[in-house]
């Protein structure tokens, strides 16, 4: 697993928080108590999803020359949704 830069992390979490605020379903299970503790803050929910590796986003990093490298945290595991 390669590490994301702080800028990539901010972009991924921000994009996911926007998706959640627009009505996208959560990728992790959260009880009502958990949501109340987080104060229904979409950024905090997106941070939890990011820490658990549940966000299926790939980052393209341009390398010197014309080569691009795609980086993802780990393969998205759909079984965690159930």
The first five atom37 places (N, CA, C, CB, O) and aatype in JSON, in Angstrom:
{
  "aatype": [20, 20, 20, 20, 20, 20, 20, 20, 20, 20, 20, 20, 20, 20, 20, 20, 20, 20, 20, 20, 20, 20, 20, 20, 20, 20, 20, 20, 20, 20, 20, 20, 20, 20, 20, 20, 20, 20, 20, 20, 20, 20, 20, 20, 20, 20, 20, 20, 20, 20, 20, 20, 20, 20, 20, 20, 20, 20, 20, 20, 20, 20, 20, 20, 20, 20, 20, 20, 20, 20, 20, 20, 20, 20, 20, 20, 20, 20, 20, 20, 20, 20],
  "atom_mask": [
    [1, 1, 1, 1, 1],
    [1, 1, 1, 1, 1],
    [1, 1, 1, 1, 1],
    [1, 1, 1, 1, 1],
    [1, 1, 1, 1, 1],
    [1, 1, 1, 1, 1],
    [1, 1, 1, 1, 1],
    [1, 1, 1, 1, 1],
    [1, 1, 1, 1, 1],
    [1, 1, 1, 1, 1],
    [1, 1, 1, 1, 1],
    [1, 1, 1, 1, 1],
    [1, 1, 1, 1, 1],
    [1, 1, 1, 1, 1],
    [1, 1, 1, 1, 1],
    [1, 1, 1, 1, 1],
    [1, 1, 1, 1, 1],
    [1, 1, 1, 1, 1],
    [1, 1, 1, 1, 1],
    [1, 1, 1, 1, 1],
    [1, 1, 1, 1, 1],
    [1, 1, 1, 1, 1],
    [1, 1, 1, 1, 1],
    [1, 1, 1, 1, 1],
    [1, 1, 1, 1, 1],
    [1, 1, 1, 1, 1],
    [1, 1, 1, 1, 1],
    [1, 1, 1, 1, 1],
    [1, 1, 1, 1, 1],
    [1, 1, 1, 1, 1],
    [1, 1, 1, 1, 1],
    [1, 1, 1, 1, 1],
    [1, 1, 1, 1, 1],
    [1, 1, 1, 1, 1],
    [1, 1, 1, 1, 1],
    [1, 1, 1, 1, 1],
    [1, 1, 1, 1, 1],
    [1, 1, 1, 1, 1],
    [1, 1, 1, 1, 1],
    [1, 1, 1, 1, 1],
    [1, 1, 1, 1, 1],
    [1, 1, 1, 1, 1],
    [1, 1, 1, 1, 1],
    [1, 1, 1, 1, 1],
    [1, 1, 1, 1, 1],
    [1, 1, 1, 1, 1],
    [1, 1, 1, 1, 1],
    [1, 1, 1, 1, 1],
    [1, 1, 1, 1, 1],
    [1, 1, 1, 1, 1],
    [1, 1, 1, 1, 1],
    [1, 1, 1, 1, 1],
    [1, 1, 1, 1, 1],
    [1, 1, 1, 1, 1],
    [1, 1, 1, 1, 1],
    [1, 1, 1, 1, 1],
    [1, 1, 1, 1, 1],
    [1, 1, 1, 1, 1],
    [1, 1, 1, 1, 1],
    [1, 1, 1, 1, 1],
    [1, 1, 1, 1, 1],
    [1, 1, 1, 1, 1],
    [1, 1, 1, 1, 1],
    [1, 1, 1, 1, 1],
    [1, 1, 1, 1, 1],
    [1, 1, 1, 1, 1],
    [1, 1, 1, 1, 1],
    [1, 1, 1, 1, 1],
    [1, 1, 1, 1, 1],
    [1, 1, 1, 1, 1],
    [1, 1, 1, 1, 1],
    [1, 1, 1, 1, 1],
    [1, 1, 1, 1, 1],
    [1, 1, 1, 1, 1],
    [1, 1, 1, 1, 1],
    [1, 1, 1, 1, 1],
    [1, 1, 1, 1, 1],
    [1, 1, 1, 1, 1],
    [1, 1, 1, 1, 1],
    [1, 1, 1, 1, 1],
    [1, 1, 1, 1, 1],
    [1, 1, 1, 1, 1]
  ],
  "atom_positions": [
    [[0.85, -1.18, 0.0], [0.0, 0.0, 0.0], [0.89, 1.24, 0.0], [-0.96, 0.0, 1.22], [1.75, 1.4, 0.87]],
    [[0.67, 2.09, -0.96], [1.42, 3.33, -1.02], [0.68, 4.41, -0.26], [1.66, 3.76, -2.47], [-0.55, 4.41, -0.18]],
    [[1.44, 5.31, 0.28], [0.85, 6.4, 1.05], [0.41, 7.52, 0.12], [1.84, 6.93, 2.1], [1.06, 7.81, -0.89]],
    [[-0.69, 8.13, 0.48], [-1.14, 9.32, -0.23], [-0.48, 10.55, 0.38], [-2.68, 9.45, -0.18], [-0.13, 10.56, 1.56]],
    [[-0.3, 11.57, -0.43], [0.18, 12.83, 0.11], [-0.96, 13.48, 0.87], [0.73, 13.77, -1.01], [-2.12, 13.08, 0.72]],
    [[-0.65, 14.48, 1.68], [-1.71, 15.15, 2.43], [-2.69, 15.85, 1.49], [-1.12, 16.16, 3.41], [-3.86, 16.03, 1.84]],
    [[-2.23, 16.24, 0.32], [-3.1, 16.9, -0.65], [-4.06, 15.9, -1.29], [-2.27, 17.61, -1.73], [-5.23, 16.2, -1.52]],
    [[-3.55, 14.71, -1.58], [-4.4, 13.66, -2.13], [-5.44, 13.21, -1.11], [-3.55, 12.46, -2.58], [-6.6, 12.99, -1.45]],
    [[-5.02, 13.08, 0.15], [-5.96, 12.7, 1.2], [-7.07, 13.73, 1.32], [-5.24, 12.55, 2.53], [-8.24, 13.37, 1.42]],
    [[-6.7, 15.01, 1.32], [-7.7, 16.07, 1.45], [-8.67, 16.04, 0.27], [-7.02, 17.44, 1.54], [-9.87, 16.25, 0.44]],
    [[-8.16, 15.79, -0.91], [-9.01, 15.77, -2.12], [-9.96, 14.59, -2.09], [-8.15, 15.72, -3.39], [-11.13, 14.73, -2.43]],
    [[-9.47, 13.42, -1.69], [-10.29, 12.21, -1.63], [-11.39, 12.37, -0.58], [-9.42, 10.96, -1.33], [-12.56, 12.1, -0.84]],
    [[-11.0, 12.82, 0.62], [-11.97, 12.98, 1.71], [-13.0, 14.05, 1.35], [-11.26, 13.35, 3.03], [-14.18, 13.89, 1.63]],
    [[-12.54, 15.14, 0.75], [-13.47, 16.2, 0.34], [-14.45, 15.74, -0.72], [-12.7, 17.39, -0.18], [-15.64, 16.06, -0.66]],
    [[-13.96, 14.99, -1.69], [-14.84, 14.47, -2.75], [-15.87, 13.51, -2.17], [-14.01, 13.77, -3.85], [-17.04, 13.55, -2.54]],
    [[-15.42, 12.64, -1.27], [-16.35, 11.68, -0.66], [-17.36, 12.38, 0.24], [-15.59, 10.63, 0.15], [-18.54, 12.01, 0.26]],
    [[-16.92, 13.41, 0.98], [-17.83, 14.17, 1.83], [-18.91, 14.85, 0.99], [-17.06, 15.21, 2.66], [-20.07, 14.92, 1.39]],
    [[-18.53, 15.35, -0.17], [-19.51, 15.96, -1.07], [-20.51, 14.92, -1.55], [-18.8, 16.61, -2.28], [-21.71, 15.2, -1.61]],
    [[-20.04, 13.73, -1.88], [-20.95, 12.67, -2.31], [-21.94, 12.33, -1.21], [-20.16, 11.42, -2.72], [-23.13, 12.16, -1.47]],
    [[-21.44, 12.22, 0.02], [-22.32, 11.89, 1.15], [-23.35, 13.0, 1.37], [-21.5, 11.68, 2.44], [-24.52, 12.72, 1.62]],
    [[-22.9, 14.25, 1.27], [-23.82, 15.36, 1.49], [-24.9, 15.44, 0.41], [-23.06, 16.67, 1.54], [-25.97, 16.0, 0.63]],
    [[-24.6, 14.87, -0.77], [-25.58, 14.86, -1.86], [-26.48, 13.63, -1.8], [-24.86, 14.91, -3.2], [-27.32, 13.44, -2.68]],
    [[-26.32, 12.79, -0.77], [-27.23, 11.67, -0.58], [-26.67, 10.3, -0.89], [-28.4, 11.88, -1.4], [-27.42, 9.32, -0.91]],
    [[-25.37, 10.19, -1.14], [-24.78, 8.88, -1.41], [-24.83, 8.03, -0.14], [-23.31, 9.02, -1.92], [-24.7, 8.56, 0.96]],
    [[-25.01, 6.72, -0.28], [-25.05, 5.86, 0.91], [-23.67, 5.75, 1.55], [-25.57, 4.45, 0.55], [-22.65, 5.88, 0.87]],
    [[-23.65, 5.51, 2.85], [-22.4, 5.32, 3.57], [-21.77, 4.0, 3.13], [-22.61, 5.35, 5.1], [-22.49, 3.04, 2.84]],
    [[-20.45, 3.94, 3.09], [-19.75, 2.72, 2.74], [-19.37, 1.91, 3.97], [-18.51, 3.04, 1.92], [-18.84, 0.8, 3.85]],
    [[-19.62, 2.46, 5.16], [-19.38, 1.75, 6.41], [-20.68, 1.77, 7.21], [-18.2, 2.39, 7.23], [-21.54, 2.63, 7.01]],
    [[-20.81, 0.81, 8.09], [-22.01, 0.77, 8.93], [-21.82, 1.7, 10.11], [-22.31, -0.68, 9.4], [-20.82, 1.61, 10.83]],
    [[-22.79, 2.58, 10.31], [-22.77, 3.5, 11.44], [-24.11, 3.42, 12.14], [-22.47, 4.95, 10.97], [-25.17, 3.5, 11.51]],
    [[-24.07, 3.27, 13.44], [-25.3, 3.25, 14.21], [-25.77, 4.69, 14.43], [-25.1, 2.51, 15.58], [-25.04, 5.64, 14.16]],
    [[-26.99, 4.83, 14.91], [-27.51, 6.17, 15.18], [-26.66, 6.89, 16.23], [-28.96, 6.09, 15.65], [-26.47, 8.1, 16.16]],
    [[-26.16, 6.12, 17.21], [-25.3, 6.72, 18.24], [-24.0, 7.24, 17.63], [-25.0, 5.7, 19.34], [-23.53, 8.32, 17.99]],
    [[-23.43, 6.47, 16.71], [-22.2, 6.91, 16.04], [-22.43, 8.19, 15.26], [-21.67, 5.81, 15.11], [-21.61, 9.11, 15.28]],
    [[-23.56, 8.25, 14.56], [-23.88, 9.44, 13.79], [-24.08, 10.66, 14.68], [-25.12, 9.2, 12.94], [-23.7, 11.77, 14.33]],
    [[-24.69, 10.44, 15.84], [-24.88, 11.56, 16.78], [-23.54, 12.03, 17.33], [-25.81, 11.15, 17.93], [-23.33, 13.23, 17.5]],
    [[-22.61, 11.09, 17.61], [-21.29, 11.46, 18.1], [-20.54, 12.28, 17.05], [-20.48, 10.22, 18.47], [-19.81, 13.22, 17.38]],
    [[-20.73, 11.92, 15.79], [-20.08, 12.64, 14.69], [-20.85, 13.9, 14.3], [-19.93, 11.73, 13.48], [-20.4, 14.66, 13.45]],
    [[-22.0, 14.11, 14.93], [-22.87, 15.26, 14.64], [-23.27, 15.3, 13.17], [-22.16, 16.57, 15.03], [-23.45, 16.38, 12.6]],
    [[-23.4, 14.14, 12.56], [-23.8, 14.02, 11.15], [-22.87, 14.81, 10.22], [-25.23, 14.51, 10.97], [-23.29, 15.26, 9.16]],
    [[-21.61, 14.97, 10.62], [-20.62, 15.7, 9.85], [-20.1, 14.81, 8.72], [-19.45, 16.18, 10.77], [-19.49, 13.77, 8.97]],
    [[-20.35, 15.22, 7.48], [-19.98, 14.39, 6.33], [-18.47, 14.24, 6.2], [-20.55, 14.98, 5.06], [-18.0, 13.21, 5.73]],
    [[-17.72, 15.25, 6.58], [-16.26, 15.16, 6.49], [-15.73, 14.1, 7.47], [-15.61, 16.53, 6.79], [-14.84, 13.32, 7.12]],
    [[-16.29, 14.06, 8.67], [-15.86, 13.07, 9.65], [-16.24, 11.65, 9.21], [-16.47, 13.37, 11.03], [-15.49, 10.7, 9.42]],
    [[-17.4, 11.52, 8.59], [-17.82, 10.21, 8.07], [-16.87, 9.78, 6.95], [-19.29, 10.26, 7.55], [-16.47, 8.62, 6.89]],
    [[-16.52, 10.71, 6.06], [-15.6, 10.41, 4.97], [-14.21, 10.04, 5.51], [-15.49, 11.61, 4.01], [-13.55, 9.18, 4.94]],
    [[-13.78, 10.68, 6.59], [-12.49, 10.33, 7.2], [-12.5, 8.9, 7.73], [-12.15, 11.31, 8.34], [-11.52, 8.17, 7.58]],
    [[-13.6, 8.51, 8.36], [-13.72, 7.13, 8.85], [-13.66, 6.14, 7.69], [-15.03, 6.94, 9.64], [-12.97, 5.12, 7.77]],
    [[-14.37, 6.44, 6.61], [-14.35, 5.57, 5.44], [-12.94, 5.49, 4.86], [-15.34, 6.08, 4.37], [-12.49, 4.41, 4.46]],
    [[-12.23, 6.61, 4.82], [-10.87, 6.64, 4.29], [-9.93, 5.8, 5.14], [-10.37, 8.08, 4.2], [-9.12, 5.04, 4.61]],
    [[-10.03, 5.94, 6.46], [-9.16, 5.18, 7.37], [-9.37, 3.68, 7.23], [-9.41, 5.61, 8.81], [-8.43, 2.9, 7.4]],
    [[-10.61, 3.28, 6.93], [-10.91, 1.85, 6.77], [-10.64, 1.35, 5.34], [-12.36, 1.58, 7.14], [-10.8, 0.16, 5.06]],
    [[-10.23, 2.24, 4.45], [-9.92, 1.85, 3.08], [-11.14, 1.5, 2.25], [-9.01, 0.69, 3.09], [-11.05, 0.68, 1.34]],
    [[-12.26, 2.1, 2.55], [-13.51, 1.77, 1.87], [-13.82, 2.68, 0.68], [-14.65, 1.83, 2.85], [-14.76, 2.39, -0.07]],
    [[-13.08, 3.72, 0.47], [-13.39, 4.66, -0.61], [-12.75, 4.14, -1.9], [-12.88, 6.1, -0.28], [-11.52, 4.06, -1.99]],
    [[-13.57, 3.8, -2.9], [-13.02, 3.24, -4.14], [-12.59, 4.33, -5.12], [-14.06, 2.34, -4.81], [-13.2, 4.5, -6.18]],
    [[-11.55, 5.06, -4.77], [-11.04, 6.13, -5.62], [-9.58, 5.83, -5.94], [-11.19, 7.53, -4.93], [-8.82, 5.4, -5.07]],
    [[-9.2, 6.06, -7.18], [-7.83, 5.86, -7.62], [-7.23, 7.22, -7.96], [-7.76, 4.9, -8.84], [-7.89, 8.07, -8.55]],
    [[-5.97, 7.42, -7.58], [-5.27, 8.67, -7.85], [-4.28, 8.43, -8.98], [-4.54, 9.21, -6.58], [-3.5, 7.48, -8.94]],
    [[-4.32, 9.3, -9.98], [-3.35, 9.23, -11.08], [-2.24, 10.22, -10.79], [-4.02, 9.52, -12.46], [-2.48, 11.42, -10.64]],
    [[-1.02, 9.7, -10.7], [0.15, 10.54, -10.44], [0.97, 10.65, -11.72], [1.0, 9.98, -9.28], [1.46, 9.65, -12.23]],
    [[1.13, 11.87, -12.22], [2.0, 12.02, -13.39], [3.46, 11.87, -12.97], [1.77, 13.4, -14.07], [3.91, 12.47, -11.99]],
    [[4.19, 11.07, -13.72], [5.61, 10.87, -13.47], [6.4, 11.58, -14.56], [5.96, 9.35, -13.43], [5.83, 11.94, -15.59]],
    [[7.67, 11.79, -14.37], [8.47, 12.44, -15.41], [8.33, 11.72, -16.74], [9.95, 12.49, -14.99], [8.31, 10.49, -16.8]],
    [[8.24, 12.48, -17.78], [8.02, 11.91, -19.1], [6.52, 11.87, -19.38], [8.63, 10.49, -19.21], [5.81, 12.81, -19.03]],
    [[6.06, 10.83, -19.99], [4.64, 10.73, -20.34], [3.95, 9.61, -19.58], [4.48, 10.51, -21.82], [2.82, 9.25, -19.91]],
    [[4.59, 9.08, -18.57], [4.05, 7.94, -17.83], [3.19, 8.44, -16.67], [5.18, 7.03, -17.31], [3.57, 9.36, -15.96]],
    [[2.02, 7.83, -16.5], [1.15, 8.08, -15.35], [1.1, 6.83, -14.51], [-0.28, 8.51, -15.79], [1.16, 5.72, -15.02]],
    [[1.0, 7.03, -13.21], [0.9, 5.88, -12.31], [-0.37, 6.01, -11.51], [2.13, 5.79, -11.37], [-0.62, 7.06, -10.9]],
    [[-1.19, 4.96, -11.5], [-2.43, 4.95, -10.75], [-2.2, 4.3, -9.39], [-3.55, 4.22, -11.53], [-1.6, 3.23, -9.3]],
    [[-2.68, 4.96, -8.33], [-2.48, 4.48, -6.98], [-3.82, 4.36, -6.29], [-1.53, 5.41, -6.19], [-4.61, 5.3, -6.32]],
    [[-4.09, 3.21, -5.67], [-5.28, 3.06, -4.85], [-4.86, 2.44, -3.53], [-6.37, 2.18, -5.57], [-3.82, 1.77, -3.45]],
    [[-5.65, 2.66, -2.49], [-5.29, 2.19, -1.17], [-5.21, 0.67, -1.16], [-6.3, 2.68, -0.12], [-4.16, 0.11, -0.83]],
    [[-6.28, 0.03, -1.51], [-6.33, -1.42, -1.61], [-7.56, -1.77, -2.42], [-6.37, -2.1, -0.2], [-8.43, -0.92, -2.62]],
    [[-7.66, -3.0, -2.9], [-8.86, -3.37, -3.67], [-10.12, -3.17, -2.82], [-8.76, -4.85, -4.13], [-10.16, -3.49, -1.63]],
    [[-11.13, -2.64, -3.44], [-12.4, -2.38, -2.76], [-13.07, -3.69, -2.43], [-13.33, -1.5, -3.63], [-13.28, -4.52, -3.32]],
    [[-13.4, -3.89, -1.16], [-14.0, -5.14, -0.69], [-15.5, -4.92, -0.42], [-13.28, -5.64, 0.6], [-15.88, -4.36, 0.6]],
    [[-16.31, -5.35, -1.35], [-17.75, -5.14, -1.26], [-18.39, -5.91, -0.11], [-18.41, -5.54, -2.56], [-19.48, -5.55, 0.33]],
    [[-17.74, -6.95, 0.39], [-18.33, -7.75, 1.46], [-18.43, -6.97, 2.76], [-17.52, -9.0, 1.67], [-19.23, -7.33, 3.62]],
    [[-17.63, -5.9, 2.93], [-17.69, -5.09, 4.14], [-18.98, -4.28, 4.21], [-16.48, -4.15, 4.22], [-19.35, -3.8, 5.28]],
    [[-19.66, -4.14, 3.08], [-20.9, -3.38, 3.05], [-22.06, -4.15, 3.64], [-21.22, -2.97, 1.64], [-23.04, -3.55, 4.09]],
    [[-21.96, -5.45, 3.66], [-23.07, -6.27, 4.11], [-23.11, -6.41, 5.61], [-23.0, -7.61, 3.49], [-23.99, -7.08, 6.14]]
  ]
}
